[in-house]
């Protein structure tokens, strides 16, 4: 009886729960990166649906959200640590994006997630990885959230990895700052040994059980700039040469699984 006399859009909103809407919204996100889809799905299934899923979409209000996110703040991640403030901001961004779609569909007149305030997410301060910190990491696994190498440490690493078949790629990552996905997606045709430059038209983001290819989220500042050192020269030789020449897959070869030796600050996505 309460739906009589209301608009079709309001009646439709009354037929949706938050769970139903979030799962439907996920099916409409057809052109997003696989890693973004994985994050959206994780936010919805692991956090938003358990906390808000039974609420009727048209009855979701701002007053319900602070308590839900306070409870989420007591949850732990897969490593047993409390969810970071940055993670809560990402979950809110996913909810905001899903409810924005409901507003565009005429199911809601307002998006309560837009007005939800959360504690600020402070980016961790990068510290130089000193010898005592390295010893503590080897001893008990303790480390700072973000560390960067000294000038000498990449030299030691590259010297130790000189006979590794990916040595040229480690060299390129260390000196040019490639993201892990950009390095994994790098092809021989992306290198210009004559002009001593490279381009990064694709990346290989990793999802559980598979590796996909796509455009980088953002072009790195040095992507097409001339190199002032030698890594592009060594990487640009044909794949049939020495061990270091095998760092990049041949045109018909597989893309090797890898992790970046260079420690760079993490880049978090922002749902739209």
C-alpha atoms as one frame of an Amber mdcrd trajectory, in Angstrom:
protein
   0.000   0.000   0.000   2.871   2.401   0.766   3.944   2.370  -2.925   0.532
   3.462  -4.220   0.591   6.925  -5.741   4.396   7.024  -6.002   6.397   7.355
  -9.200   7.542   4.239 -11.107  11.149   5.060 -10.192  10.352   5.179  -6.470
   8.365   1.941  -6.743  11.306   0.303  -8.503  13.729   1.469  -5.809  11.489
  -0.155  -3.222  11.942  -3.502  -4.959  15.759  -3.437  -4.688  17.895  -4.273
  -1.690  21.407  -2.863  -1.462  22.746  -6.370  -2.159  20.717  -6.693  -5.345
  21.692  -3.257  -6.565  25.411  -3.667  -5.892  25.541  -6.999  -7.732  23.530
  -5.605 -10.632  25.789  -2.545 -10.779  28.852  -4.794 -10.981  27.414  -6.465
 -14.101  27.064  -3.051 -15.795  30.751  -2.170 -15.380  31.834  -3.623 -18.698
  34.818  -1.468 -19.666  36.884  -1.365 -16.471  40.284  -2.935 -15.884  40.340
  -6.468 -14.435  42.111  -5.259 -11.315  39.488  -2.538 -10.819  36.706  -5.096
 -11.210  38.399  -7.298  -8.643  38.561  -4.378  -6.187  34.915  -3.425  -6.777
  33.817  -7.029  -6.260  35.883  -7.407  -3.103  34.501  -4.168  -1.647  30.925
  -5.196  -2.390  31.032  -8.864  -1.401  33.352  -8.701   1.604  32.404  -5.377
   3.162  29.350  -3.523   1.828  26.924  -6.422   1.425  27.573  -7.925   4.886
  27.039  -4.500   6.496  24.301  -2.923   4.358  23.037  -5.643   2.036  19.657
  -6.222   3.706  18.701  -2.530   3.672  16.136  -1.570   1.050  17.775   0.691
  -1.516  15.246   3.502  -1.112  15.684   3.419   2.670  19.461   3.715   2.714
  20.262   6.926   4.589  23.358   8.817   5.647  22.665   8.024   9.292  23.204
   4.309   8.658  26.639   4.676   7.092  28.877   5.923   9.963  28.035   2.920
  12.145  28.580   0.529   9.245  32.003   2.002   8.456  32.931   2.063  12.145
  32.309  -1.685  12.224  34.342  -2.095   9.048  37.189  -0.280  10.802  37.354
  -3.152  13.297  37.627  -5.786  10.556  40.977  -7.241   9.566  42.503  -7.840
   6.165  44.000 -11.085   4.884  47.205 -10.359   6.820  45.342 -10.012  10.130
  45.812  -6.234  10.323  42.957  -3.715  10.828  41.660  -2.183   7.617  43.654
   0.934   6.804  41.973   4.317   6.496  42.876   4.312   2.785  40.978   1.033
   2.338  37.881   2.484   4.016  38.067   5.457   1.648  38.241   3.074  -1.314
  35.218   1.126  -0.034  33.291   4.369   0.358  34.296   5.380  -3.176  32.927
   2.086  -4.512  29.642   2.613  -2.654  29.457   6.201  -3.883  29.975   5.086
  -7.489  27.268   2.405  -7.194  24.763   4.835  -5.652  25.584   7.492  -8.248
  24.443   4.967 -10.846  21.203   4.474  -8.889  20.658   8.238  -8.923  21.210
   8.339 -12.694  18.657   5.540 -13.105  16.114   7.530 -11.107  16.032   4.984
  -8.281  17.396   7.466  -5.743  17.095  11.226  -5.476  20.280  11.622  -3.451
  23.486   9.729  -2.783  24.077   9.459   0.986  27.624   8.193   0.495  28.625
  11.597  -0.908  28.226  13.202   2.517  29.851  10.456   4.572  32.954  11.733
   6.365  35.792   9.367   7.243  39.084   9.896   9.060  41.724  11.180   6.645
  43.818   8.582   4.879  47.445   9.566   5.337  49.935   8.181   2.865  52.809
   6.377   4.592  56.079   8.285   4.635  58.826   6.602   2.638  62.052   5.991
   4.533  65.471   4.956   3.297  66.156   1.274   3.887  69.190   1.240   6.159
  71.354  -1.738   7.076  69.751  -2.118  10.560  66.272  -2.092   8.957  67.342
  -4.771   6.485  68.674  -6.896   9.343  65.411  -6.475  11.300  63.432  -7.556
   8.236  65.579 -10.674   7.836  65.368 -11.422  11.560  61.643 -11.080  12.291
  59.949  -9.623   9.195  59.394  -6.175  10.695  59.619  -3.306   8.232  58.354
   0.180   7.486  55.242   0.404   5.228  57.248   2.069   2.434  61.006   1.951
   2.040  63.328   3.117  -0.722  66.788   1.906  -1.588  69.961   3.912  -1.171
  72.033   4.592  -4.282  74.349   1.724  -3.397  71.648  -0.926  -2.858  70.421
  -1.159  -6.497  74.060  -1.467  -7.577  74.544  -4.417  -5.221  71.293  -5.997
  -6.405  72.100  -5.585 -10.106  75.606  -6.958  -9.609  74.157  -9.995  -7.829
  71.555 -10.519 -10.553  73.968 -10.082 -13.457  73.556 -13.678 -14.650  69.784
 -13.688 -14.219  67.949 -13.914 -17.552  65.880 -10.861 -16.562  68.904  -8.757
 -15.633  68.309  -6.189 -18.369  64.721  -5.794 -17.223  65.789  -5.347 -13.569
  68.222  -2.700 -14.828  65.455  -0.910 -16.704  63.071  -0.997 -13.718  65.722
   0.275 -11.310  66.771   3.199 -13.480  63.500   4.180 -15.181  60.906   3.471
 -12.470  58.528   1.156 -14.331  55.539  -0.206 -12.463  55.424  -3.985 -12.110
  52.571  -4.334 -14.632  54.328  -2.072 -17.154  57.504  -4.113 -16.886  55.637
  -7.410 -17.312  53.834  -6.032 -20.380  56.939  -4.553 -22.044  57.611  -5.878
 -25.564  60.630  -5.650 -27.848  58.714  -3.360 -30.193  58.296  -0.859 -27.317
  62.051  -0.216 -27.274  63.973   2.065 -29.624  67.686   1.277 -29.206  68.644
   3.867 -31.823  66.803   6.706 -30.143  67.554   5.224 -26.710  63.939   5.554
 -25.626  60.958   3.405 -24.781  57.183   3.607 -24.811  54.739   1.787 -22.536
  51.554   1.227 -24.550  50.382  -1.682 -22.409  50.672  -3.204 -18.976  50.022
  -6.661 -17.583  48.015  -6.308 -14.359  47.842  -9.499 -12.349  44.607 -11.033
 -11.106  44.363 -14.256  -9.091  45.290 -17.123 -11.380  45.874 -15.087 -14.519
  47.661 -12.141 -16.076  45.872  -9.796 -18.467  47.039  -7.024 -20.773  45.726
  -3.491 -21.020  46.530   0.196 -21.059  48.448   1.595 -18.072  46.367   3.602
 -15.589  48.634   6.585 -16.223  51.636   7.133 -18.447  54.857   7.291 -16.407
  56.725  10.590 -16.646  59.779   8.962 -18.204  57.910   6.657 -20.581  59.126
   8.205 -23.830  62.005  10.330 -22.587  65.530   9.713 -23.855  67.669   7.547
 -21.605  70.806   9.089 -20.134  72.268   5.705 -19.155  72.762   2.318 -20.808
  69.770   0.143 -19.859  67.855   0.715 -23.063  70.882  -0.139 -25.126  71.267
  -3.521 -23.428  67.556  -4.238 -23.478  67.212  -3.292 -27.107  69.424  -6.037
 -28.552  67.825  -8.963 -30.250  66.433 -11.728 -28.021  68.901 -14.288 -29.389
  71.969 -12.818 -27.715  73.446 -13.298 -24.266  71.586 -14.122 -21.057  70.862
 -10.457 -20.349  69.273 -10.137 -23.779  66.596 -12.633 -22.727  65.230 -10.174
 -20.190  62.326  -9.322 -22.465  60.215 -12.031 -24.091  60.794 -12.628 -27.760
  57.910 -11.565 -30.041  56.478 -15.091 -30.050  57.527 -16.026 -26.515  55.567
 -16.004 -23.261  55.536 -13.088 -20.849  57.560 -14.116 -17.795  56.055 -13.806
 -14.333  58.026 -11.315 -12.300  58.060  -8.946  -9.377  59.788  -5.588  -9.315
  63.062  -5.397  -7.395  62.802  -1.640  -7.215  60.822  -0.434  -4.215  58.321
   2.167  -5.330  55.368   3.741  -3.565  52.067   1.926  -4.153  49.471   3.473
  -6.416  45.857   3.052  -5.354  42.940   3.314  -7.757  39.993   5.565  -7.255
  36.616   4.166  -8.338  34.671   6.464 -10.603
